[in-house]
Every structure is written in C-alpha cells, then in structure tokens.
Amino acid sequence: MSIRSMNQATTTMNQLQKQLDIIGNNMSNSSTTGYKSRQAEFSSLLFQQINNMNHPENQTGRLTPDGIRTGLGARLGAVNVNNALGSLNQTDRDLDAALLNENHFFEIQGNAGEALFTRDGSFYLQPVNNNTEVELVTKNGDYVLGSDGNPIRFASTGIDGIQIEEDGTIMVTRGQQTENVGEISIVSIDNPRILEADGDNNFRLPNEDESGLGYADVVGAVNTGGKLLQSGALEMSNVDISNQMTDLISAQRSYQMNARSISTADDMQSLVNQLR
C-alpha cells in the first residue's frame, strides 16, 4: 500500500510543478501589455474501487459510498486562458491602440508567413525600400496586416502626423492633406480558448489536421466601422497578483503534503522491513 501511495504522490507532485510554472509565468508577465493569465485545471487519474463490505445492508445511515476508492493521483487536465479585458493605460502615443472587445485580436504575420493574433497594440514604423516607405510592425518586428490581408505599407516622405482611428483606419497627415493609408485587420474569434500560445505574446490557430477547424471556421472580420479600439492607449495584463499569490500558496501546500506522504510511506516500509 505504501508503494501505491508513493506512486500517487510522485505523480501528483510532477503535475503540481507544472502548475507552479504556470503561476510563475503569470506573475512574471503581470506588466506585459495585453497578456492573458493562464489557469491550471486538474482532473483525477484512474481509480480502483475496492468493495470490502461483507454486509453493506448493515451500513444504514452511511453518507459516503461503500468500499474503498484508491486513485493514481491527479494530472493537469487543461490550461485555460482568462480572456477578460485588462485595464487600459492611457499613453497618448500615436501608434498605441487598445482593443475594446475581449474576443477581438489584431492580425499579424509571423516570420514564417503564418497568420498570428495578438492583443498587444504597441505598434512601430519600420523603414523599407531605402527609407522611401515604412511598414507597420509590432514591437517584435512582425508585420501588422491590413483588412486586405497584406502588410500595411505607405510612403515615408513628408509625414507630419499619424493617427489610428477607432475603427482601425490609419490616417497620415502630410502638410495640409490627410490620407487614408490602410486599415488594421481586427478579427473576431468567438472561442479564444482554442488559440495556442506562439510566444512573444502571440497566438495561433491549432493545426487544422488535428482540430478540423480551418481559418474561416474560427476567424471573422469585424472592420465594419464603429468603435473597435481606443487610440493612444494600451491594454494592460489581466493578471491579478493577489489571486496568483493565493494559488501559489495553495499549490505549495499541496506539494508539501504529497512530499510528506512519501516520507511517511518510506517510514512505514522501513518499519515493515524491521519486523521479524
């Protein structure tokens, strides 16, 4: 029985370590723009039902089920992303934009040319073609896609001002003239939980061969006017430090309890081995 308890404890401790890693990642990204906190969900592994009741009819008034149930520990069932909106930080920077709907994402292009999604609206201008043009990129250098599906590029000469409108339209002022140079692609994902983390605070769609979901099945365009974002602001991380500290203490206590059960089982084994 002690060997079984050791196996249960070691299995659970391994999964608790993963939860501690998730909590640590949340806390380290508490100041990351647009970051969404993760939460570990556990599920029980297989358990064995031992029916040791010779006369169950005599157990009248018993509130718990008959017999003994011995499990194999717990495992990390899922890592859920909390997509609730974070607080808005007013930066008054022309190329900062914060989305106002938790299901909306900026569409960007990764290094491999694949479509990625992000909530981080801190954009920059990157010169191309011998500084004759500029492209709108994220702080990691990924191209920000326009509503036409292509990177947003426009002439760099004579720019006196730039403004991102509430619907994602980019207006550039040159002297007395104001020009519409593109529209940031803002897409809607009804179930953001299916997105997979791609690093650098970006998300991607799951593999179509495994999920059976294509791009058009998940992503919908929302560039139809109206107030979609707030210019000159950034959405902050939605990590609640107090909740993370509570989860951290709880996970540490569970880890300690399982470690203690291994020590106790070892003591029991030692006692049995000393019997004559």
Secondary structure, DSSP 8 states (H G I E B T S, - for coil): -HHHHHHHHHHHHHHHHHHHHHHHHHHHTTTSTT---EEEEEEE--EEEE---S-GGG-TT--S-SSEEEE--EEEEEEEE------EEE---TTBEEESSTTEEEEEE-TTS-EEEES--BEEEEEETTTTEEEEEETTS-EEBBTTSSB-EEE-TT--EEEE-TTSEEEEEETTEEEEEEEB-EEEES-GGG-EEEETTEEE---HHHH---HHHHEEE--SSS--EEETEEE-----HHHHHHHHHHHHHHHHHHHHHHHHHHHHHHHHHH--
